[in-house]
Amino acid sequence: MRSRPAGEPSAECSTSFDRLLHAEFGRFTLGVSPFALWLAYADWAIHLSAGPGKRQQLFEAWARKVTQLLSDYPQLASNRAGAAVFAPSPQDERFRDEAWRQWPFNLIAQTFLLNEEWWREATTDIAGVSPHHEQVVAFMTRQLLDMVSPTNFIAANPEVLAATLQEGGQNLVRGASNFLSDWRREITNEPPVGAELFRPGKEVAATQGNVIYRNRLIELIQYAPATDEVRAEPVLVVPAWIMKFYILDLSPGNSLVKYLVDRGHTVFMISWRNPTGADRELGLNDYLQLGVFDALAAVRAIIPEAKVNAVGYCLGGTLLSMAAASLARESNHLLNSVTLLAAQTDFTEAGELTLFIDDSQLSYLEDIMWAQGYLDASQMAGAFQFLRSNDLIWSRVVTEYLMGRRSPMTDLMAWNADATRMPYRMHKEYLRRLFLRNDLFEGRYEVNGRPIALSDIRSPIFAVSTERDHVAPWRSVYKINLVADADVTFVLTSGGHNAGIVSEPGHKGRHYRISHRATDDKYVDPETWFARVKVEEGSWWPAWSSWLEGLSDGLRLPAAIGAPDKGYPPLDPAPGRYVLER
């Protein structure tokens, strides 16, 4: 065997240096790999250069669009109605104000929209470019265009210009103050302005209960009953560990936990601990064992013999589906039902989030997590903000920094700012095994050394998706219908990933579609399903509550809080300690 000469660096040292270098780059790129972007743009540029026909087509398209705009110039200059040639997409709110119809701002807007439309054509349908690289190039080009949108500049935005002239520039003074305050809070890791009005245990996460179990990863909360009798089957909620649990227990008026308790359900909630570098080796199966299985053991000890209505939200729903499949493999019939809220089991069509998931991107991201021991909340936020940059970045720049108007803080916004971290090993396994390889959906994911299959689940399933979900697109969530050999109730509700789930009765403008598929019913594709199923007005919560009641064995007296004689004494009042850790 060849010995390493003195002074020759080991492979481990060289690899560690590379990983540290990538991690340092990651501080400036918010966890997005520049190498993945370069590969995508190189693929696009090379194939575009090899396509003279496509280049000719793009040149002709540019000439045609410019001619259209020039021919409409007199109408634009005279502020005539109907002069616009290029229209923004239906979801684009930037140019809705009437001021954008006036000269010269109508010409500025039209020129921008012309460029936006042309670049959309230039970054798509290039022969030979891989679909993934095409999507990355189109997406990132759209981000660059959004950055230089005329709405982001004082002189080009008539709304900002009018406010500046009317207020003598005081809007810009307020905006500068807002920016400096936000910048200071960012670098000192302080919550945003107004978040102090929504304190867990006070204004939010205020439903009464007790922590009855704690390990190194979770606290388990048992909520106090609000009715004289309760449903025989307890409800265990598994939230995502990418967020604090109280998204489901916000203010009393929109708390899903309180809604369930008030309707006679005994509710248990997992509160995940916010991991640190010391937790770097916690894996996905640790979250399964220390999280779901330990919680189920506690619930079963407190309410013996009762089956459990299990609920999982986002990543928690994915984890719950793994737990349900594992229990089904062992012929364990503990679960009375499985509810999946905005939770994916198949990741092949996971929306624009997949733009950040390829081998190059994951290798870069893993190096960042390796150096820190976790993925920081700000690094995760960078990717999510990219997905909705107009709503989450540039609209805020215009409103708060150019117009000088603070958006009022809400409970949902304050919760969203109370972010968490992701341990190195778990997030690596989640991204590679589920997102990149799709092991769970395709039956390769192993629990306790043996593969699990979602098709083994026989408990009735209630799956909720949302129309504007950028994290778990509804067509992706719908794929539970492809593998489930159980009764499936599928809901598509208005709103996004969070607001669609926090959709309490009485919330204005809410609607949903709902259908039931028995085990022996034929599969219906999502487009046909969408066309067939009628829209119901209001919140989906009552429909879910009725579904749970239909699966219940009736009412019983409430169980005591905890079971001290079985090792589950009441420890702390809800919401516990872990939710308060930063």
KETORMI-185310 format. One record per residue (C-alpha): x, y, z; residue number from 1; chain. Coordinates in pm, whole numbers. Layout:
BEGIN
((X, Y, Z), NUM, "A")
...
END
This chain:
BEGIN
((0, 0, 0), 1, "A")
((133, 342, -95), 2, "A")
((195, 560, 209), 3, "A")
((121, 930, 192), 4, "A")
((447, 1130, 177), 5, "A")
((510, 1378, 452), 6, "A")
((358, 1713, 367), 7, "A")
((110, 1578, 113), 8, "A")
((-242, 1692, 207), 9, "A")
((-489, 1415, 281), 10, "A")
((-802, 1372, 69), 11, "A")
((-1010, 1446, 378), 12, "A")
((-831, 1779, 433), 13, "A")
((-874, 1875, 68), 14, "A")
((-1242, 1788, 75), 15, "A")
((-1292, 1980, 398), 16, "A")
((-1128, 2286, 244), 17, "A")
((-1362, 2267, -56), 18, "A")
((-1665, 2234, 170), 19, "A")
((-1559, 2530, 383), 20, "A")
((-1507, 2739, 70), 21, "A")
((-1855, 2653, -58), 22, "A")
((-2003, 2726, 284), 23, "A")
((-1840, 3070, 285), 24, "A")
((-1983, 3143, -61), 25, "A")
((-2320, 3037, 73), 26, "A")
((-2323, 3326, 317), 27, "A")
((-2352, 3563, 21), 28, "A")
((-2581, 3358, -203), 29, "A")
((-2843, 3264, 62), 30, "A")
((-2772, 2897, -1), 31, "A")
((-2830, 2910, -378), 32, "A")
((-2550, 2745, -574), 33, "A")
((-2392, 2973, -838), 34, "A")
((-2248, 2661, -1002), 35, "A")
((-2596, 2522, -1069), 36, "A")
((-2696, 2853, -1226), 37, "A")
((-2384, 2864, -1444), 38, "A")
((-2452, 2510, -1566), 39, "A")
((-2810, 2601, -1658), 40, "A")
((-2715, 2921, -1841), 41, "A")
((-2427, 2745, -2019), 42, "A")
((-2667, 2475, -2141), 43, "A")
((-2907, 2743, -2264), 44, "A")
((-2642, 2959, -2430), 45, "A")
((-2468, 2670, -2606), 46, "A")
((-2788, 2534, -2756), 47, "A")
((-2913, 2881, -2849), 48, "A")
((-2585, 2950, -3029), 49, "A")
((-2632, 2625, -3221), 50, "A")
((-2983, 2724, -3333), 51, "A")
((-2972, 2993, -3601), 52, "A")
((-3335, 2930, -3681), 53, "A")
((-3439, 3002, -3322), 54, "A")
((-3224, 3315, -3315), 55, "A")
((-3387, 3434, -3637), 56, "A")
((-3728, 3365, -3484), 57, "A")
((-3638, 3568, -3175), 58, "A")
((-3507, 3856, -3387), 59, "A")
((-3830, 3863, -3587), 60, "A")
((-4033, 3850, -3266), 61, "A")
((-3836, 4145, -3126), 62, "A")
((-3883, 4348, -3446), 63, "A")
((-4254, 4270, -3454), 64, "A")
((-4304, 4373, -3091), 65, "A")
((-4109, 4697, -3131), 66, "A")
((-4309, 4780, -3445), 67, "A")
((-4630, 4719, -3254), 68, "A")
((-4518, 4951, -2978), 69, "A")
((-4404, 5226, -3218), 70, "A")
((-4728, 5210, -3413), 71, "A")
((-4917, 5258, -3089), 72, "A")
((-4694, 5547, -2981), 73, "A")
((-4939, 5828, -3079), 74, "A")
((-5218, 5666, -2876), 75, "A")
((-4988, 5623, -2576), 76, "A")
((-4871, 5984, -2598), 77, "A")
((-5231, 6111, -2609), 78, "A")
((-5340, 5890, -2317), 79, "A")
((-5609, 5722, -2525), 80, "A")
((-5794, 5432, -2368), 81, "A")
((-5707, 5088, -2499), 82, "A")
((-5361, 5190, -2615), 83, "A")
((-5182, 4910, -2430), 84, "A")
((-5035, 4644, -2657), 85, "A")
((-4868, 4427, -2392), 86, "A")
((-5066, 4319, -2088), 87, "A")
((-4925, 4187, -1759), 88, "A")
((-5018, 3838, -1643), 89, "A")
((-5343, 3812, -1442), 90, "A")
((-5155, 3767, -1113), 91, "A")
((-4923, 4066, -1175), 92, "A")
((-5050, 4356, -963), 93, "A")
((-4766, 4599, -1033), 94, "A")
((-4931, 4803, -1310), 95, "A")
((-5294, 4803, -1195), 96, "A")
((-5304, 5166, -1079), 97, "A")
((-5462, 5411, -1322), 98, "A")
((-5146, 5625, -1312), 99, "A")
((-4974, 5365, -1530), 100, "A")
((-5219, 5453, -1812), 101, "A")
((-5084, 5810, -1831), 102, "A")
((-4797, 5939, -2044), 103, "A")
((-4500, 5876, -2013), 104, "A")
((-4553, 5597, -1761), 105, "A")
((-4769, 5396, -2002), 106, "A")
((-4474, 5388, -2245), 107, "A")
((-4236, 5286, -1964), 108, "A")
((-4468, 5003, -1855), 109, "A")
((-4525, 4887, -2213), 110, "A")
((-4152, 4881, -2285), 111, "A")
((-4089, 4672, -1976), 112, "A")
((-4371, 4430, -2057), 113, "A")
((-4239, 4399, -2414), 114, "A")
((-3898, 4297, -2280), 115, "A")
((-4053, 4060, -2029), 116, "A")
((-4257, 3887, -2300), 117, "A")
((-3958, 3861, -2535), 118, "A")
((-3730, 3711, -2270), 119, "A")
((-3999, 3458, -2187), 120, "A")
((-3979, 3342, -2549), 121, "A")
((-3599, 3358, -2553), 122, "A")
((-3557, 3130, -2252), 123, "A")
((-3804, 2859, -2353), 124, "A")
((-3837, 2608, -2637), 125, "A")
((-3463, 2595, -2711), 126, "A")
((-3397, 2257, -2872), 127, "A")
((-3159, 2039, -2672), 128, "A")
((-3172, 2225, -2341), 129, "A")
((-3262, 1996, -2051), 130, "A")
((-3609, 2070, -1909), 131, "A")
((-3460, 2140, -1565), 132, "A")
((-3204, 2388, -1701), 133, "A")
((-3468, 2556, -1914), 134, "A")
((-3687, 2607, -1609), 135, "A")
((-3393, 2744, -1407), 136, "A")
((-3294, 2990, -1681), 137, "A")
((-3652, 3109, -1735), 138, "A")
((-3704, 3149, -1361), 139, "A")
((-3379, 3334, -1288), 140, "A")
((-3423, 3559, -1592), 141, "A")
((-3766, 3650, -1459), 142, "A")
((-3606, 3735, -1123), 143, "A")
((-3356, 3967, -1294), 144, "A")
((-3635, 4138, -1487), 145, "A")
((-3838, 4181, -1170), 146, "A")
((-3535, 4347, -1013), 147, "A")
((-3524, 4617, -1284), 148, "A")
((-3900, 4665, -1306), 149, "A")
((-3992, 5036, -1335), 150, "A")
((-4208, 4996, -1026), 151, "A")
((-3888, 4971, -820), 152, "A")
((-3755, 5317, -915), 153, "A")
((-3875, 5654, -791), 154, "A")
((-3861, 5842, -1123), 155, "A")
((-4025, 5557, -1320), 156, "A")
((-4308, 5478, -1076), 157, "A")
((-4591, 5733, -1095), 158, "A")
((-4737, 5627, -760), 159, "A")
((-4408, 5678, -578), 160, "A")
((-4334, 5997, -769), 161, "A")
((-4673, 6146, -682), 162, "A")
((-4630, 6058, -314), 163, "A")
((-4279, 6209, -314), 164, "A")
((-4398, 6536, -467), 165, "A")
((-4706, 6553, -246), 166, "A")
((-4517, 6484, 77), 167, "A")
((-4205, 6678, -8), 168, "A")
((-3995, 6361, 14), 169, "A")
((-4110, 6263, 363), 170, "A")
((-4213, 5922, 231), 171, "A")
((-3849, 5859, 137), 172, "A")
((-3735, 5974, 482), 173, "A")
((-3975, 5726, 643), 174, "A")
((-3866, 5461, 395), 175, "A")
((-3499, 5512, 481), 176, "A")
((-3586, 5485, 848), 177, "A")
((-3778, 5164, 780), 178, "A")
((-3485, 5020, 585), 179, "A")
((-3229, 5102, 854), 180, "A")
((-3454, 4956, 1123), 181, "A")
((-3507, 4635, 924), 182, "A")
((-3136, 4608, 845), 183, "A")
((-3043, 4647, 1212), 184, "A")
((-3296, 4386, 1316), 185, "A")
((-3169, 4149, 1048), 186, "A")
((-2804, 4162, 1150), 187, "A")
((-2889, 4141, 1522), 188, "A")
((-3135, 3853, 1463), 189, "A")
((-3427, 4047, 1608), 190, "A")
((-3788, 3985, 1499), 191, "A")
((-3949, 4236, 1260), 192, "A")
((-4134, 4545, 1380), 193, "A")
((-4466, 4452, 1538), 194, "A")
((-4387, 4085, 1600), 195, "A")
((-4366, 4161, 1973), 196, "A")
((-4745, 4204, 1967), 197, "A")
((-4788, 3831, 1901), 198, "A")
((-4615, 3642, 2180), 199, "A")
((-4647, 3260, 2199), 200, "A")
((-4847, 3171, 2507), 201, "A")
((-5004, 3517, 2521), 202, "A")
((-5163, 3647, 2201), 203, "A")
((-5086, 3335, 1993), 204, "A")
((-5044, 2968, 2086), 205, "A")
((-5278, 3048, 2373), 206, "A")
((-5505, 2741, 2381), 207, "A")
((-5487, 2592, 2731), 208, "A")
((-5302, 2267, 2783), 209, "A")
((-4987, 2108, 2924), 210, "A")
((-4667, 1957, 2798), 211, "A")
((-4692, 1591, 2904), 212, "A")
((-4380, 1451, 2736), 213, "A")
((-4039, 1583, 2637), 214, "A")
((-3736, 1431, 2467), 215, "A")
((-3438, 1586, 2290), 216, "A")
((-3646, 1658, 1977), 217, "A")
((-4008, 1721, 2077), 218, "A")
((-4245, 1837, 2344), 219, "A")
((-4591, 1681, 2330), 220, "A")
((-4877, 1911, 2430), 221, "A")
((-5213, 1778, 2546), 222, "A")
((-5483, 2045, 2528), 223, "A")
((-5746, 2083, 2797), 224, "A")
((-6099, 1972, 2702), 225, "A")
((-6359, 2242, 2637), 226, "A")
((-6667, 2016, 2640), 227, "A")
((-6823, 1782, 2893), 228, "A")
((-6779, 1488, 2658), 229, "A")
((-6521, 1429, 2387), 230, "A")
((-6485, 1208, 2082), 231, "A")
((-6350, 865, 2161), 232, "A")
((-6057, 906, 1918), 233, "A")
((-5786, 1159, 2010), 234, "A")
((-5626, 1382, 1745), 235, "A")
((-5246, 1393, 1714), 236, "A")
((-5108, 1683, 1508), 237, "A")
((-4764, 1655, 1346), 238, "A")
((-4661, 2001, 1223), 239, "A")
((-4363, 2068, 1000), 240, "A")
((-4029, 2115, 1175), 241, "A")
((-3944, 2390, 926), 242, "A")
((-4188, 2607, 1122), 243, "A")
((-4310, 2660, 1477), 244, "A")
((-4620, 2453, 1555), 245, "A")
((-4845, 2746, 1641), 246, "A")
((-4932, 2811, 1276), 247, "A")
((-5217, 2576, 1377), 248, "A")
((-5283, 2761, 1703), 249, "A")
((-5264, 3129, 1610), 250, "A")
((-5506, 3381, 1758), 251, "A")
((-5816, 3231, 1922), 252, "A")
((-6030, 3329, 1622), 253, "A")
((-5824, 3136, 1367), 254, "A")
((-5676, 2855, 1575), 255, "A")
((-5734, 2511, 1426), 256, "A")
((-5648, 2357, 1764), 257, "A")
((-5914, 2561, 1944), 258, "A")
((-6164, 2480, 1669), 259, "A")
((-6110, 2106, 1727), 260, "A")
((-6114, 2132, 2106), 261, "A")
((-6436, 2335, 2101), 262, "A")
((-6596, 2058, 1893), 263, "A")
((-6518, 1787, 2144), 264, "A")
((-6183, 1652, 2026), 265, "A")
((-5894, 1562, 2254), 266, "A")
((-5598, 1721, 2077), 267, "A")
((-5227, 1644, 2112), 268, "A")
((-4967, 1860, 1937), 269, "A")
((-4600, 1794, 1865), 270, "A")
((-4376, 2097, 1926), 271, "A")
((-4040, 2045, 1756), 272, "A")
((-3721, 2163, 1920), 273, "A")
((-3523, 2419, 1718), 274, "A")
((-3200, 2226, 1638), 275, "A")
((-2848, 2361, 1685), 276, "A")
((-2511, 2249, 1556), 277, "A")
((-2505, 1983, 1828), 278, "A")
((-2802, 1814, 1658), 279, "A")
((-2629, 1785, 1319), 280, "A")
((-2653, 1402, 1311), 281, "A")
((-3028, 1382, 1375), 282, "A")
((-3167, 1200, 1070), 283, "A")
((-3505, 1163, 909), 284, "A")
((-3569, 836, 1091), 285, "A")
((-3484, 1009, 1420), 286, "A")
((-3765, 1254, 1345), 287, "A")
((-3987, 957, 1278), 288, "A")
((-3897, 770, 1598), 289, "A")
((-3845, 1057, 1845), 290, "A")
((-4128, 1254, 1689), 291, "A")
((-4424, 1059, 1557), 292, "A")
((-4373, 718, 1720), 293, "A")
((-4284, 855, 2064), 294, "A")
((-4584, 1086, 2047), 295, "A")
((-4816, 801, 1948), 296, "A")
((-4686, 595, 2240), 297, "A")
((-4767, 879, 2478), 298, "A")
((-5117, 928, 2334), 299, "A")
((-5183, 556, 2359), 300, "A")
((-5067, 550, 2723), 301, "A")
((-5299, 838, 2816), 302, "A")
((-5599, 712, 2618), 303, "A")
((-5559, 332, 2597), 304, "A")
((-5738, 124, 2336), 305, "A")
((-5847, 427, 2132), 306, "A")
((-5743, 466, 1771), 307, "A")
((-5581, 796, 1674), 308, "A")
((-5682, 1054, 1416), 309, "A")
((-5339, 1162, 1292), 310, "A")
((-5290, 1499, 1121), 311, "A")
((-4974, 1611, 940), 312, "A")
((-4897, 1954, 794), 313, "A")
((-4640, 2015, 518), 314, "A")
((-4322, 1821, 603), 315, "A")
((-4509, 1684, 904), 316, "A")
((-4762, 1533, 665), 317, "A")
((-4487, 1365, 464), 318, "A")
((-4342, 1227, 788), 319, "A")
((-4687, 1111, 899), 320, "A")
((-4740, 927, 571), 321, "A")
((-4411, 744, 635), 322, "A")
((-4525, 655, 987), 323, "A")
((-4863, 536, 859), 324, "A")
((-4699, 318, 594), 325, "A")
((-4460, 174, 852), 326, "A")
((-4744, 90, 1092), 327, "A")
((-4944, -63, 806), 328, "A")
((-4649, -281, 708), 329, "A")
((-4653, -426, 1061), 330, "A")
((-5034, -470, 1049), 331, "A")
((-5064, -216, 1331), 332, "A")
((-5412, -62, 1313), 333, "A")
((-5347, 223, 1558), 334, "A")
((-5450, 501, 1317), 335, "A")
((-5820, 568, 1279), 336, "A")
((-5757, 819, 999), 337, "A")
((-5478, 1013, 830), 338, "A")
((-5516, 1383, 742), 339, "A")
((-5250, 1540, 519), 340, "A")
((-5248, 1920, 502), 341, "A")
((-5054, 2064, 206), 342, "A")
((-4827, 1759, 225), 343, "A")
((-4648, 1590, -65), 344, "A")
((-4575, 1220, -96), 345, "A")
((-4451, 1241, -456), 346, "A")
((-4185, 1499, -540), 347, "A")
((-4152, 1477, -918), 348, "A")
((-4379, 1778, -973), 349, "A")
((-4306, 1982, -663), 350, "A")
((-4330, 2314, -843), 351, "A")
((-4066, 2583, -872), 352, "A")
((-3900, 2467, -551), 353, "A")
((-3746, 2187, -759), 354, "A")
((-3545, 2454, -942), 355, "A")
((-3320, 2453, -635), 356, "A")
((-3298, 2073, -623), 357, "A")
((-3038, 1903, -840), 358, "A")
((-2705, 1730, -771), 359, "A")
((-2504, 2051, -809), 360, "A")
((-2735, 2253, -585), 361, "A")
((-2761, 1982, -319), 362, "A")
((-2385, 1929, -302), 363, "A")
((-2342, 2303, -244), 364, "A")
((-2621, 2314, 13), 365, "A")
((-2484, 2010, 195), 366, "A")
((-2146, 2184, 229), 367, "A")
((-2316, 2484, 389), 368, "A")
((-2502, 2260, 634), 369, "A")
((-2189, 2052, 699), 370, "A")
((-1998, 2363, 810), 371, "A")
((-2278, 2491, 1033), 372, "A")
((-2437, 2165, 1143), 373, "A")
((-2775, 2294, 1024), 374, "A")
((-2945, 2499, 755), 375, "A")
((-3019, 2845, 889), 376, "A")
((-3364, 2997, 862), 377, "A")
((-3238, 3292, 655), 378, "A")
((-3089, 3052, 400), 379, "A")
((-3419, 2869, 363), 380, "A")
((-3605, 3199, 344), 381, "A")
((-3388, 3305, 50), 382, "A")
((-3518, 3022, -167), 383, "A")
((-3881, 3072, -63), 384, "A")
((-3866, 3447, -124), 385, "A")
((-3730, 3384, -474), 386, "A")
((-4042, 3181, -552), 387, "A")
((-4264, 3484, -487), 388, "A")
((-4020, 3771, -529), 389, "A")
((-4284, 4020, -646), 390, "A")
((-4497, 3959, -338), 391, "A")
((-4227, 3898, -76), 392, "A")
((-3940, 4123, -190), 393, "A")
((-4016, 4393, -446), 394, "A")
((-4365, 4488, -334), 395, "A")
((-4221, 4535, 13), 396, "A")
((-3939, 4752, -126), 397, "A")
((-4193, 4976, -297), 398, "A")
((-4445, 4992, -13), 399, "A")
((-4218, 5020, 290), 400, "A")
((-3901, 5183, 152), 401, "A")
((-4025, 5405, -135), 402, "A")
((-4378, 5486, -21), 403, "A")
((-4273, 5482, 346), 404, "A")
((-4576, 5282, 457), 405, "A")
((-4536, 5002, 709), 406, "A")
((-4750, 4698, 639), 407, "A")
((-4944, 4619, 957), 408, "A")
((-4815, 4310, 1137), 409, "A")
((-5053, 4015, 1162), 410, "A")
((-5037, 3694, 1363), 411, "A")
((-4954, 3496, 1047), 412, "A")
((-4673, 3737, 952), 413, "A")
((-4529, 3728, 1305), 414, "A")
((-4536, 3348, 1302), 415, "A")
((-4368, 3342, 962), 416, "A")
((-4080, 3547, 1103), 417, "A")
((-4037, 3302, 1393), 418, "A")
((-3837, 3062, 1180), 419, "A")
((-3647, 2744, 1266), 420, "A")
((-3337, 2558, 1151), 421, "A")
((-3289, 2218, 986), 422, "A")
((-3022, 1971, 1108), 423, "A")
((-2756, 1869, 856), 424, "A")
((-2821, 1496, 829), 425, "A")
((-3201, 1514, 827), 426, "A")
((-3222, 1783, 561), 427, "A")
((-2963, 1607, 347), 428, "A")
((-3164, 1283, 362), 429, "A")
((-3491, 1463, 299), 430, "A")
((-3366, 1646, -10), 431, "A")
((-3172, 1357, -163), 432, "A")
((-3394, 1062, -78), 433, "A")
((-3737, 1222, -112), 434, "A")
((-3696, 1523, -343), 435, "A")
((-3420, 1403, -573), 436, "A")
((-3474, 1023, -575), 437, "A")
((-3844, 1010, -480), 438, "A")
((-3776, 704, -262), 439, "A")
((-4094, 734, -54), 440, "A")
((-4341, 739, -342), 441, "A")
((-4156, 467, -533), 442, "A")
((-4131, 228, -237), 443, "A")
((-3757, 247, -167), 444, "A")
((-3758, 438, 162), 445, "A")
((-3661, 214, 455), 446, "A")
((-3782, 227, 814), 447, "A")
((-3610, -9, 1057), 448, "A")
((-3416, -164, 771), 449, "A")
((-3715, -252, 551), 450, "A")
((-3885, -59, 269), 451, "A")
((-4228, 91, 329), 452, "A")
((-4507, 137, 75), 453, "A")
((-4774, 407, 85), 454, "A")
((-5011, 161, -81), 455, "A")
((-5016, -41, 244), 456, "A")
((-5208, 236, 422), 457, "A")
((-5570, 136, 476), 458, "A")
((-5684, 413, 712), 459, "A")
((-5916, 668, 548), 460, "A")
((-5721, 968, 414), 461, "A")
((-5827, 1333, 409), 462, "A")
((-5586, 1531, 188), 463, "A")
((-5601, 1911, 169), 464, "A")
((-5422, 2116, -97), 465, "A")
((-5430, 2487, -178), 466, "A")
((-5472, 2665, -510), 467, "A")
((-5172, 2900, -488), 468, "A")
((-4925, 2674, -309), 469, "A")
((-4564, 2739, -414), 470, "A")
((-4428, 2480, -168), 471, "A")
((-4663, 2185, -226), 472, "A")
((-4850, 2247, -555), 473, "A")
((-5195, 2095, -548), 474, "A")
((-5139, 1867, -846), 475, "A")
((-4842, 1721, -662), 476, "A")
((-5047, 1670, -345), 477, "A")
((-5320, 1511, -560), 478, "A")
((-5086, 1223, -645), 479, "A")
((-5178, 1053, -318), 480, "A")
((-5468, 923, -530), 481, "A")
((-5221, 726, -744), 482, "A")
((-5089, 509, -461), 483, "A")
((-5352, 505, -186), 484, "A")
((-5547, 180, -152), 485, "A")
((-5775, 350, 98), 486, "A")
((-6074, 582, 89), 487, "A")
((-5947, 929, -4), 488, "A")
((-6126, 1257, 51), 489, "A")
((-5947, 1528, -146), 490, "A")
((-5989, 1901, -89), 491, "A")
((-5859, 2192, -296), 492, "A")
((-5904, 2518, -109), 493, "A")
((-5839, 2881, -194), 494, "A")
((-5526, 3053, -65), 495, "A")
((-5162, 2956, -42), 496, "A")
((-4954, 2710, 157), 497, "A")
((-5028, 2878, 492), 498, "A")
((-5332, 3101, 441), 499, "A")
((-5523, 2821, 271), 500, "A")
((-5480, 2595, 573), 501, "A")
((-5550, 2870, 828), 502, "A")
((-5896, 2918, 681), 503, "A")
((-6137, 2948, 970), 504, "A")
((-6515, 2968, 921), 505, "A")
((-6622, 3325, 852), 506, "A")
((-6301, 3417, 670), 507, "A")
((-6413, 3626, 374), 508, "A")
((-6352, 3507, 22), 509, "A")
((-6278, 3144, 106), 510, "A")
((-6394, 2853, -110), 511, "A")
((-6301, 2493, -172), 512, "A")
((-6366, 2183, -381), 513, "A")
((-6414, 1843, -217), 514, "A")
((-6458, 1489, -345), 515, "A")
((-6461, 1137, -201), 516, "A")
((-6300, 838, -371), 517, "A")
((-6373, 489, -244), 518, "A")
((-6107, 218, -261), 519, "A")
((-6258, 55, -570), 520, "A")
((-6329, 381, -761), 521, "A")
((-6138, 455, -1080), 522, "A")
((-5861, 711, -1085), 523, "A")
((-5949, 1058, -1218), 524, "A")
((-5671, 1284, -1343), 525, "A")
((-5638, 1626, -1171), 526, "A")
((-5756, 1836, -1468), 527, "A")
((-6071, 1629, -1511), 528, "A")
((-6125, 1633, -1135), 529, "A")
((-6094, 2014, -1126), 530, "A")
((-6349, 2053, -1406), 531, "A")
((-6599, 1811, -1249), 532, "A")
((-6599, 1911, -883), 533, "A")
((-6810, 2213, -797), 534, "A")
((-6693, 2501, -581), 535, "A")
((-6822, 2524, -223), 536, "A")
((-6821, 2862, -53), 537, "A")
((-6664, 2908, 289), 538, "A")
((-6407, 2723, 499), 539, "A")
((-6314, 2357, 455), 540, "A")
((-6281, 2313, 834), 541, "A")
((-6648, 2215, 895), 542, "A")
((-6630, 1953, 616), 543, "A")
((-6322, 1802, 780), 544, "A")
((-6485, 1811, 1124), 545, "A")
((-6790, 1627, 986), 546, "A")
((-6560, 1371, 822), 547, "A")
((-6384, 1305, 1155), 548, "A")
((-6717, 1274, 1335), 549, "A")
((-6834, 1023, 1076), 550, "A")
((-6538, 800, 1163), 551, "A")
((-6590, 826, 1539), 552, "A")
((-6718, 557, 1775), 553, "A")
((-6904, 819, 1977), 554, "A")
((-6848, 1027, 2289), 555, "A")
((-6678, 959, 2621), 556, "A")
((-6565, 1149, 2928), 557, "A")
((-6244, 1350, 2877), 558, "A")
((-5916, 1185, 2971), 559, "A")
((-5699, 1330, 3244), 560, "A")
((-5411, 1555, 3141), 561, "A")
((-5112, 1323, 3118), 562, "A")
((-5060, 989, 3288), 563, "A")
((-4808, 1031, 3573), 564, "A")
((-4825, 664, 3669), 565, "A")
((-4715, 570, 3315), 566, "A")
((-4432, 821, 3287), 567, "A")
((-4626, 1110, 3130), 568, "A")
((-4674, 1373, 3403), 569, "A")
((-4779, 1730, 3323), 570, "A")
((-4450, 1921, 3289), 571, "A")
((-4516, 2281, 3181), 572, "A")
((-4818, 2482, 3070), 573, "A")
((-4871, 2507, 2694), 574, "A")
((-4709, 2616, 2470), 575, "A")
((-4404, 2473, 2649), 576, "A")
((-4034, 2561, 2629), 577, "A")
((-3921, 2449, 2286), 578, "A")
((-4144, 2692, 2096), 579, "A")
((-3976, 2983, 2275), 580, "A")
((-3623, 2882, 2173), 581, "A")
((-3463, 3089, 1898), 582, "A")
END
